[in-house]
Amino acid sequence: MSLRRPLAAAAVALIAVVSWAGGLGVAVAAPTATNAPATSDVAVSVPAPTPAPPMSYPPIPPQAPPAASAGTGATGGAAGGIGAQAGGAGAPATEPAAPAPAACVPKEPVVPTAPVTGGGDASVDKEVYSAGDTVTAIASGFGAEEQVQLVFFGEPVLVGTFAADATGAVVAQFAVSAETLAGSHTVQFTGWCGSTSTAQLLVGVANAAGATGVQGVPVWLWWVGGGLGLIVLAIGTWWAVRVMRAPASTEAVLA
């Protein structure tokens, strides 16, 4: 009995609510009171989401690579990619031409007071000369048909000026003066364009028999001669000692 009264009151209240809702146009189902437990199931329908249509974009046309700008010179090669590295091996740089040697202005040289060192090599036709002999001296390396001065040393004596041939070679002949001192001397060729060549020669003296002897012999010849003399002396001494120590029978046989 205790449960029926509250249920009846709830039913009355529900009817009142339904009546009020009916004025609003809302249909509410009247509840049915049963002895079953008070349960209420509410079904909620959720509509499925509508997928959005895929978005389409216009195709992007391919872009052509930028054209290389053709430059000129060193800047063009760097900016346009045209050069020794980008375009392959470039043409080698042209070396500036060596300046042509200045043309010689021939000028007669001054007679030198001493022979030069470090010039070219000349030659003479003999090893030893005496007063009155003819010396033939030969040098080369001068200009074609160049004038060449010849000087004779010890005391510088100008022998003369001779002309080179078409190959630059020059041949000079002169006689040894009677006043020339015995010993070593130098002849020097000097071209009018500055080239030089030298040669050494020996001058000897004639003895009473007419043979030519050489004074002023180099020191090394004296050393060689002295060494040979000592060797001969040592051999002679050894032989003498050997003979003196020989047995008496040997001496008798020798007698």
C-alpha positions in Angstrom: 0.0 0.0 0.0 2.9 2.3 0.8 4.3 2.1 -2.8 1.0 2.6 -4.6 0.4 6.1 -3.2 3.7 7.5 -4.5 3.2 5.8 -7.8 -0.3 7.3 -8.1 1.0 10.7 -7.2 3.7 10.3 -9.9 1.1 9.3 -12.4 -1.0 12.3 -11.6 2.0 14.6 -12.0 2.9 12.9 -15.2 -0.6 13.4 -16.6 -0.3 17.1 -15.7 2.9 17.4 -17.5 1.5 15.6 -20.5 -1.5 17.9 -20.6 0.8 21.0 -20.5 3.0 19.5 -23.2 0.0 18.8 -25.3 -0.6 22.5 -25.3 2.8 22.9 -26.8 2.2 20.3 -29.5 4.6 17.8 -28.1 3.4 14.2 -28.1 4.4 12.3 -25.0 3.4 8.7 -24.6 1.6 8.0 -21.4 3.6 5.8 -19.1 2.2 2.5 -18.0 2.7 1.8 -14.4 3.8 -1.8 -13.7 5.3 -3.6 -10.9 8.5 -4.0 -12.9 11.5 -2.1 -11.8 11.6 1.6 -12.9 13.9 1.5 -15.8 14.0 3.7 -18.9 15.8 3.1 -22.1 16.4 6.1 -24.4 17.5 5.3 -27.9 19.6 8.0 -29.5 20.1 7.9 -33.3 23.4 9.7 -34.4 23.6 10.2 -38.2 26.7 9.0 -39.9 29.1 11.8 -41.0 28.9 12.6 -44.7 32.4 12.4 -46.2 33.5 15.6 -47.9 34.2 15.3 -51.6 37.9 15.1 -52.4 39.4 18.4 -53.5 41.1 18.6 -56.8 43.9 21.0 -57.8 44.9 21.9 -61.3 48.2 20.2 -62.5 51.4 22.3 -62.3 53.1 22.4 -65.7 56.8 21.4 -65.7 59.2 24.3 -65.8 62.1 24.4 -68.3 65.6 24.9 -66.8 66.9 28.5 -67.0 69.0 29.1 -70.1 72.6 29.7 -69.5 73.6 33.2 -70.3 76.6 33.4 -72.6 79.2 35.7 -71.2 82.4 37.0 -72.7 85.9 36.7 -71.3 86.5 35.7 -67.7 83.2 37.1 -66.3 81.1 35.4 -69.0 82.7 32.1 -68.1 81.8 32.5 -64.4 78.2 33.9 -64.9 77.1 31.7 -67.8 78.9 28.5 -66.9 81.1 28.8 -70.0 84.7 28.4 -69.2 87.6 26.0 -68.8 85.7 24.0 -66.0 82.1 24.1 -67.3 82.8 24.0 -71.0 85.8 21.7 -71.1 89.4 22.6 -71.6 89.7 26.1 -72.9 92.3 27.3 -75.4 95.7 27.8 -73.7 96.6 31.4 -73.0 98.9 32.8 -75.5 102.3 33.6 -74.0 103.7 37.0 -74.9 106.4 36.8 -77.5 109.9 37.3 -76.1 111.3 40.7 -77.2 113.7 40.5 -80.0 117.3 41.2 -79.0 118.4 44.6 -79.8 120.4 44.9 -83.0 124.1 45.3 -82.4 125.7 48.7 -83.3 129.3 47.7 -84.1 131.9 49.7 -82.3 135.6 49.3 -82.2 136.5 48.2 -78.6 139.2 49.9 -76.5 142.4 47.9 -76.1 142.1 46.1 -72.8 144.8 46.2 -70.1 144.3 42.6 -69.1 142.7 39.5 -70.7 139.1 38.7 -69.7 138.0 35.7 -67.8 135.0 33.5 -68.7 134.9 34.2 -72.4 134.9 31.7 -75.2 137.8 29.4 -76.0 140.1 30.1 -78.9 143.0 27.9 -80.1 146.5 28.2 -81.6 148.3 25.9 -84.0 151.4 25.1 -81.9 152.3 24.4 -78.3 155.6 26.4 -78.2 156.8 29.4 -80.3 160.0 31.2 -80.6 160.7 34.7 -81.8 159.9 35.1 -85.5 157.5 32.2 -85.6 154.0 32.7 -87.1 151.1 32.1 -84.8 147.8 31.0 -86.3 144.9 31.7 -83.8 141.3 30.6 -84.4 138.1 31.6 -82.7 134.3 31.3 -83.3 131.0 32.5 -82.0 131.0 36.0 -83.5 128.5 37.5 -85.9 128.6 36.9 -89.6 131.4 39.1 -91.1 131.8 40.9 -87.7 135.0 42.8 -87.2 137.1 41.2 -84.4 140.0 42.8 -82.5 143.1 40.7 -81.6 145.3 41.6 -78.6 148.5 39.9 -77.4 149.3 39.7 -73.7 151.8 40.0 -71.4 152.0 43.7 -72.1 148.8 44.4 -74.2 149.8 44.7 -77.8 147.1 45.3 -80.5 147.8 42.8 -83.2 145.1 44.0 -85.6 141.4 43.7 -86.6 140.2 40.7 -88.6 136.8 39.9 -90.2 134.8 36.8 -89.3 133.4 34.6 -92.0 129.7 33.9 -92.7 129.6 31.4 -89.8 131.1 33.7 -87.3 134.6 32.1 -87.3 137.8 34.1 -87.5 141.3 33.1 -88.3 144.2 35.5 -87.5 148.0 35.1 -88.2 150.8 37.1 -86.8 154.5 36.8 -86.0 156.0 36.5 -82.6 158.1 39.7 -82.0 161.8 39.4 -81.2 161.1 41.5 -78.1 158.6 39.0 -76.7 159.7 37.6 -73.4 159.8 33.8 -73.0 156.9 32.3 -71.0 153.2 32.0 -71.1 151.1 34.5 -73.0 147.5 35.1 -74.0 145.8 36.1 -77.2 142.3 37.6 -76.9 139.7 38.1 -79.6 137.1 40.8 -79.0 134.2 41.3 -81.4 132.9 44.7 -82.2 129.6 43.5 -80.7 131.2 42.5 -77.4 131.9 38.8 -77.6 135.3 37.5 -76.5 137.5 34.4 -76.9 141.0 33.7 -75.4 143.8 31.2 -76.0 147.1 30.5 -74.2 150.5 30.0 -75.8 154.1 29.5 -74.8 157.1 31.4 -76.1 160.6 29.9 -75.8 164.2 31.1 -76.5 166.6 29.7 -79.1 170.0 28.4 -77.7 173.3 28.5 -79.5 172.5 25.2 -81.4 169.3 26.7 -82.7 167.0 24.6 -80.5 164.1 26.2 -78.8 164.1 26.1 -75.0 161.3 27.2 -72.8 161.7 29.6 -69.9 159.0 30.1 -67.4 158.1 26.4 -67.2 155.1 25.8 -65.0 155.8 24.7 -61.5 153.9 21.4 -61.9 156.5 20.4 -64.6 159.3 20.9 -62.1 157.4 18.7 -59.6 156.9 15.9 -62.1 160.6 16.0 -63.2 161.8 16.0 -59.6 159.6 13.0 -58.8 160.9 11.0 -61.7 164.4 11.8 -60.7 163.8 10.5 -57.2 162.4 7.3 -58.6 165.5 6.8 -60.8 167.8 7.5 -57.9 166.0 5.1 -55.6 166.3 2.3 -58.2 170.0 2.9 -58.7 170.7 2.9 -55.0 168.8 -0.4 -54.6 170.8 -2.0 -57.4 174.1 -0.8 -56.0 173.3 -2.2 -52.5 172.3 -5.5 -54.0 175.6 -5.9 -55.9 177.6 -5.0 -52.9 175.9 -7.7 -50.8 176.3 -10.5 -53.4 178.3 -13.7 -52.4 182.1 -13.9 -53.1 181.5 -16.7 -55.7 179.3 -14.4 -57.6 182.1 -11.7 -57.5 184.6 -14.3 -58.8 182.3 -15.2 -61.6 181.9 -11.6 -62.5 185.7 -11.1 -62.4 
